[in-house]
């Protein structure tokens, strides 16, 4: 059985709201989470959404303080449900998450 939490809202910058649409604990510690960030622009344009899949590897909560979890995938669009569905399959696949984490780590090494 998956441990899921829905609609956990976070404060974001500007006119944006961020909430976790999916959250599950990983074997061995840490968690995977689908976050939705919606930009409520002040003009007449419809709000745009940006979903991201974050992967926290640290089992110890104290080690998480001051560190942002790796972002394994980002999708952008207008329909939040479509974006969440696009990331949900990845969030369930531990092997795909491991591959995404390796890609994230290699991108950081090249940037240094």
N, C-alpha and C positions, 0 to 999 in steps of 0.2 A: 504494500500500500504506500502510495506517495504522500508525503507530508506537503500539503499545499496551503499557501496563504494568498489571499486575493485582496486587491485594492488597499494596499498599505501605502499611504501617501507620504511623499517626501517633499521638503521645501526645495525649490529650484530657483535659479536666478531669473530676473526679468518677469515676463508675463507667462511663465511656464509652470506646469504642475507635473510632478513625477510620481508614479505609483508602481508598485510591484504587482504584476498580473499573475505571476507564477513564481513559486519558490519551493525548492526541495533540497534536502540535505544530501550530501554525497557520502558514499562509503569511505570511511577513513577520516571524515571530518570535512569541514567547509560546506559550501552550498552553491547551487546554481540558481540564478534568478533572471526573469524577464522583466525589464523595467520599461515603462512607457512614459515618454516625456512629450507633453502636448504644449505647443506654442499657441497661446491665445493672443494673437496680434490685435492691436487696437483698431485696425482698419476693418473694412467690410469683407476681407478675404476669409475663407474658411480656415479653421485651425489646422495646422499641420502636425503630424506626429513623427516621432523618432523613437524606435524601440531598440533596445540593446540587450544582449545576453551577457551577463556578468558571471564570472566563475571565481568564487573565493576559495582558495586552497587551504588557508590557514585554519586548522582545527581549534587552535587556542585563540579565543576572542581577544585576549590582551595583545597578541601579535598583530591584530587587524587595525589597531588604533593608529591613525595617521597614514594609513596606506589605502589607496584605492584598489579595488579588486580588478583583475584583468577583464577587459571587454573582449569577448571572443567573436561577437558578430554585432553588426548594426544594420537596421533596415529603416528606410524613410518612406513615408507616403501619407495619404489622407485617411485611409480606413484603418483604424486601430486594430480591429478584429483580424483583418487580413495580415497585418504585421505580426501580431502575436502568434497567429497560426504558422507563419513562416519560421518563427524561432522555436516554436514548441517542440517540433520533431527533433531539432538539434539538442534542446534542453534535456530530452529523455535519453539521448544516446551518449553513454559515458565514453565510448571510443572516439566519437566525433568531437566531444568536448576536449579530450586529451590532444587530438590533432589540432584543434583550434588554439589550445594553450601553447603548443609547440610553435605554431605560427606566430602567435603573439610574442613569445619569448625571442624568437629569431628576429622579429621586427625591432624589438628593443635593443638587441645586440648590435644590429646594423646602425641604429641611431646613435649609439655611444661612441 
